[in-house]
Amino acid sequence: MLGLLRRPSGALLLALLLPAAQAESGWQLQNFCPAGFELREGGCYLRSLYRDYASLQGSGVGGLKTGLPALREGFSPQQIDLGRLLFFDPILSGTGELSCASCHDPQQGFADGRGRSIGAGGQLAERSAPTLWNVAFLRRLFWDARADSLEAQMEGPLYDPREMANSPAKLLQDLRATTTYPALFAQAFNGDASIQLAQIYTAIAAFESSLISLNSRYDLYAHGYHEVLTAHEIEGMNIFRSFVARCAECHTPPLFTNQQVAVLGTPEPAGRPLDPGVQAVTGDASQRGGFKVPTLRNIAFTAPYMHSGRFATLRQATAFYNGGRGHAVPAGEALSLHWHIWEPNLSDEELDRLVDFMKTLSDQSFMPVLPAAVPSGLPPILGSQ
């Protein structure tokens, strides 16, 4: 739609889906890019109106026509498609019962609808699973920002005994023992059928980098189509960007995150001790209780909210910021709260309008095709349910 990430339609969509169906039966990787990307010199590159804007994210609180930060792109169509198959294949888990989609469910905003994700043997992880939409733009991964790349991030859940409970040796052994994956890796990696860990990580990173969500009703408004938002939604946007609510100072457009760490003083669920957050990684006491500012893209699909799922609804999460600086900090804790956290004294109506606006950030129009089968022969795990 006039330079937005365009969704294929009609005969073009049918032409794109036919090779996908052939891939599922004959395991031939796709040779075309996902929706929203164009093929140039063997790699897939994003097309978006945001790339035409000179003002870059980080140069202010984010006007409507602020450009995008750097994106992981240039992966081949075959690498992206191989990553898609791996993402839903339970062969990646030690027990053969979990896939990446077990915690990053496409139908739940690529989160899993839980305050604490469930891993191998029903074990609980320490935190919730963040969305993967637009993850290719992020400089730091995990709630505590401990990983600096998608490849580094995926090693955490793959080998954590409470999550996918695999090991590098078993992962390689299982993939190499299949009759299908060596040939698929050869298609994706210039004839190399040996299957190496770096190739596995690259393929999954390639698929995750294709999960782009920049075509919401808000985006249409930002690009000049103002009639797509209601009066209540526009009012909510103005509150969001105001120097009273100050939401946009951390949730900066167009990604709706400034990619920084913030100490907010959010309460833990009943019976849970304070999560030290980034302090446990860096040892810096000023970062105790600090977490990476999450994106608000597709926030309507990813309840419950905060690192621990403390708030069941978006309205509750929004109201937390209105409660006054440090109102939920446990007794005995002296956190270095972010300076943006104060007491805006928004009315109930203003809080409702903020929720109205955040729901305009919903866009899953470029949902990847979910595989009917995966190369291991195991039943594909397509989500958290």
N, C-alpha and C positions, 0 to 999 in steps of 0.2 A: 504494500500500500504506500505508494509514493516514497520509496526508499526505505521503508521499515523492513524488518526481517519478514520476508514474504512467505506465506504458506502456499505450497503448490496446490493447484485446483484442477478439477475436471480431468481432461485427458492426461495432463502432465502428472497429476497425482497417481493415476492408474499406471502410467509408464514407470514411475518411480517404485511403486509397490510390487510390480511384477518381478524385477530382479531380487527383491527382498524375499519373495516367496520361493524363488529358485534357490536362494542362498540357504533357506531352512531345509530344503530337501537334498540339495547336492553339495552343500557347504562350500559354496563359492562366495567369497567376500564381495561386498558391494564396491563398485568402482565409481560411485557418485557421492557427493558431499551431502551431509544432512541439511534440512531446511534452514535457510538463513545464511548458509555458507556458499561460496563459489570456489570452483576448482581452478587454481592457478599454479602452473609449474609443479604439478603433482601433489600439491597440498591444498587443504581447505581453509579458506579465509573468510572471516565474518563480514557481512554486509549490514550496515546500520547507518541511519541518519546521524546518530550520535558521533560518528567518526568525521562528520563534516564540521563539527563545532570546534572552534579554536580554544575556548576556555576549558581547561582540563580540571578534572576532579582533584581537589587538594588546593586549588587556588582561591577558595572561598567557601561559603556555606552551601553553595550549589544552586545556581540558577537553573531555569527550565532547560536551557540549551547548553548545559555543561557536557563536555566530552567525556569519553571513557578512558580509564587507565589502561595500561598494557594488558594484552590478552594472550594466553597460551593458545597458539594456533599454528597452522601449517602442517598438521598431521595429515597423513594420506587417508583417503576414504577407507582403504583396507584396514589400516590401523584403528580407525574409529569403529569400524564394524566388528573387528575382532574384540575390541574392548567392550562393545555392547554385549557380545555373546558371553564373554568372561564375567561380566558384571552380574548376570543372572544365573550363572552356572554354579551349583553347590560343590563342584569339584574343588573350588578354591578354599573350602573350609576343611578342617581336619576331620570332621565327622561326616562330611558329605550331606549335611542337612541345612546349611545356611549359605546364602549368597550375599553379595554386597547389598542387594535390594532388600534383604531381611531387615536392615536398619535404615536403608535409604529407598523407601517405597515410592515409586512413581505416582501412585494414587494419593499419597499424603505429602505432596510437595517435596518428594525425595528426602523426607524425614520419616519417622515411624509412629508418630502419635503417642509417644510414651515419654514420661519424665526421665526414665532411665532405660536405656536400650537393653534388650534381652539377647544374650549370646549363647555359646555352646552349653548344652545341658541345662538351659533355663537360667544361667547365671546372669545377674544384673551388672551392667556396666556402671561406671561412676556418674555419667552424665547423659543427657539426651543427645540424640543424633541431629546435627544441624542439616539444613537443606543443602543440596548440591547444585541448585539452580545458580548459574553465574559464578560457580566456584573457580573457573579458570581466570577470573580477574583478581583473585585474592592473593595477597603476598604472604600471609601467614594462615595456617590451618589449625584446627582443633579449637575448642573453647579457650584453652590456655595458651594458644598461639605458639605451640612448641615445634611445629613443623613448618619448613619454609618452601615446600613444594608438594604437589600432588603425589609424587612418587614417595617422598618421605612420609607423607600422611598415611598412605595406604598400608605401609608396613606395620603401623600400630594395630589396627583391627585384625589384619591377616594373622599375626603371630601372637596376639594377646590370648592367653588361655581362657579368659572370660568372654572373649568375643568369637572370632572365627577359629581359634585354637589350632592353627596350622603351624608348619615349620617350613623354612625355605627348602630343605631337602625333600620333604614329603610333597610339597607343592610341585616341584620340578619332576619328581618321580611319577606322580599321578598324571600330570599333563603329558609327559613324554610317553607314557604307557598307552595312551589312547590311540585309536587308529585314525583320528581326525585332526587333532590339534597340531601335530608337526607340519602337515601340509598347509594348514591355515596360517601358521606363523611364517612359513615360507612365502605365502602370498603377501603378507604384511611387511616382511622384513627382507626384501631383496633376495629371496631364495634360501634364506637361512632357516632350516627346519630344526635346529638344535634345541630351541626353546631355552632362553636364558632369563634369569630373574629380571634384568633390566628391560627386556622385551615385554614381559608381563606387565610391569609397572607402566611402561610407555603406552601400551595398548589401552589400559584402563584409564590412564590420564587423558589419552586422546578422546575416549568416549565421554568422560566427565567434562572435558573442555567444550564439548558440543552442546551442553545443556544450557542454552542461552534463553533468558526470559527478559525481553526488552520491548515487548509489543502489547503492553497492557493498555487499558483505557487512559491511565495517567500518561503513558508515553505518547498516545495520540494527542492528548491535550498539550503536552510539552512541545510537540512538533507543530502546533498551530491549529488543531481541530478542537476548539474550545467547547463546542456543543456536546461533546461526548461525556462531560461530567455534569452532574446535577448541582444545583445551588448549594445543597448541604455538603457535597463533596468538595466543592471549591472553597467553601467556608472552612472545612477541615484542613485543606491544603494550606490556606493562609494562616491558620492557627499553628500548623505543623512548622511552617517556615518563620514564624514570628520570633521576636526576641523575648517574648514572655514564655512560651512553651519550650522553645529552643531545641525541638526535636531534630531539625535538619542539621544542627551543628555536629551531631554524632552520626545520624542516619542521613548522610549527605547524598543527594541525587547525583548521577542517575542510578548508582548501585544501591543507594540507601544504606550504606555503611561507610564510615571513614577509615575502616580497617585498623583502627587503633584499639588499645586495651583501655578499659574504663573500670574503675571501682565504683559500684553503684550501691552496695549495701542491700542487695536483694535478700529476702529471707529464704532459708532452706525449708523443705518440707518437714512436717512435724517429726521429731525424733532424729533428725539428721544433723550432725555437727557442721559448723561453718566450713565450706569448701575453700581452701586457700587459693585456688585458682592459679594465676600466673606466678605467685610467690613460690609455689612448689617447684616451678621450673627454674626460675631465676635466683631464688633465695633473697630477693629484694622485699623487705618488709613493707615498703610503700605500695607494693602490688598485691598485698594480701587481699583476697576476695575480688581480684581483678579478672575480667574475662574480655575476650575479643568482642567488639561491637558487632552483632549479627546483622545481616541484611534483612530488610523488611519486605523484599520481593517475595511474593506468594505467601505472605505471613498469614493470610486467612486459612491456608491449608495445613499449617504446621503446629497447631496447638498440641500439647500444652507449651507454655512459654517460659523462658529463662533457661539457664544451663541445667537446672534440675527439674524443669517442668512444674515449677511452683505455682504458676497461675494457669487455671484451666481455660480461661477465655481471654480474648484480645482486649476486651473492656477492662478486665481485672488487671492485666499487665499495664495498660495505659494509666489506670488510676494509681498504680504504685508510685509513679513519678510525681503525682500530685500530693503525696502524703506528707511531704516535708523532708528536708535533708536529714538523712540518718535515722528516720523513724523506725526502720525495721532492723537496725544493727543489733545483734545480740548483746546482752549485758556482758561486760568484761572485754569487749572488742573495741579497739580504737582504730578504725579503718581510715585510710587516706582517701576520702571520697572525692570523686571527680568534681571539678569546680562547676560543671554545668548542672549538677544535681542541687536543686534548691527547693523553693516552695512557690510554684507558679499560681496557685489558688485558682485553677480553672474550674468553671462551673460544670455541673453534670452534663448540660447541653453541649458545652465545648468538648468534653471528653467523648461524648457520642459522635460529634462531628469528626474528631480525630480518627475514630474507628471507621467511620464512613470513608474517609480519605484513604486510609491504609488498605482497605479492601479494593480500591481501584488499582492497586499494584499487582493484582492477580493476573497471571498470564502463563498458561501451560500449552500454548498453541503449537509449540515445536516439541511435543512429547515424542520421544523415540519409539520406534516400533518394538513392542514386547515380543520376544521370540517364543514361538510355539514349541520349540525344542532347542536343546543346546548340544554342542558337539560331544560332550562326555557321555551322552545317553541317559544321564540322570534326569529326573523331572526338574524343569527349571523352577527356581524360586523367584517369583515375580514381585513379592512384596512382603510386608510384615505380618499379614494375617494368616 
